[in-house]
Amino acid sequence: MNRRPARHNRPQSPYRSAPDRRGVRQPIPLVQRRSFAYRHRQQRRRRIIALIVGAAILGLLLAILLWPKEEQDIPVVNPEISSEIISSEITSEVISSDPIDPEWERAYQVAAQVRLINFDHPNYDEPTKLVALDTLLSDTVTVNSGANYLEEEAALALKEMFDAADAAGITTYIVNSAYRDRATQQSFWDNRLAQNPEYGDDVYANPVKTVPAYASEHCTGLAVDILCDSVPHGTSDYQDTAEAKWLAENAHKYGFILRYPDGKSSVTGVIYEAWHYRYVGKEAAADIYQSGLCLEEYLASFGLPEANPAPASQKIKST
């Protein structure tokens, strides 16, 4: 019985069947089969080469990106001590670069409590707690008609100041003006305009004596005009009296400042008035007195007021 030889021992046929368009299997020449195999090997070789080249490029890019940078080694004898030194150096550098002056911060907080009222910082608020001066002050002080009220805190400070002046032997003060209602103050301004329509056109070049209600400190109940028996009216003679000199040297101790000092009219917009005092509190008054600045300059040294209200663009001729 003849056994069929194993497949690997069979002689290869020079032909291999392949279906044609009609589905009939036709023999394929050996040469053609070899050309197919050759092209397949070439394609496979190209794919392998492309994979190898791509892997090489990717590896090069990763090596460039991940290559460790050179670092300068700092010798450390004792790591704990060194870390403390570095930490202290950083802390001292931060502190020195942004120092905080406690005295300046205190002065700033004091200044921030002071309200600035002038042509560029109008006031439309009314005082909240007025106190009568004729029943509060001693009999040595004359209170003129229409000058009888101040805000309570300012009134109590005024009493303290006059009592100190009385103890110093000065007993002839006159409260010539204190709180004024807005209508009264505005009438003074309107009368000035009626006499001179150009009055107050440029108060910093041509300072004024009378101001409209929105720029008047008298309408706040914090300002007082103080004269004396020998000079009962606001004239230049008053500055040479003993009463005026005592106030100039001592008013700050009781919270008052000379609001429109000599030589500052181009800043305040108001002429020098040796009789016009404004209550700002004892701390602020002491700082302003020591600085030698007027109120505008003092507040500006702290960048105050931080938010300025819109300045009055023109004179208010009527209320």
LINDAJO-V19047 format. One record per run of one state. SS is the DSSP state (h for helix, s for strand, l for the rest). FROM is the first residue (numbers start at 1). LEN is the number of residues. If there is no record, write none. Layout:
SS|FROM|LEN / SS|FROM|LEN
This chain:
l|1|6 / h|7|3 / l|10|5 / s|15|5 / l|20|5 / s|25|5 / h|30|37 / l|67|12 / h|79|19 / l|98|4 / h|102|10 / l|112|6 / s|118|1 / l|119|2 / s|121|1 / l|122|8 / s|130|3 / l|133|9 / s|142|2 / l|144|5 / s|149|3 / h|152|16 / l|168|5 / s|173|5 / l|178|4 / h|182|14 / l|196|12 / s|208|1 / l|209|4 / h|213|3 / l|216|2 / h|218|3 / l|221|2 / s|223|6 / l|229|7 / h|236|5 / l|241|1 / h|242|13 / l|255|1 / s|256|5 / l|261|4 / h|265|4 / l|269|1 / s|270|1 / l|271|2 / s|273|7 / l|280|2 / h|282|10 / l|292|3 / h|295|6 / l|301|19
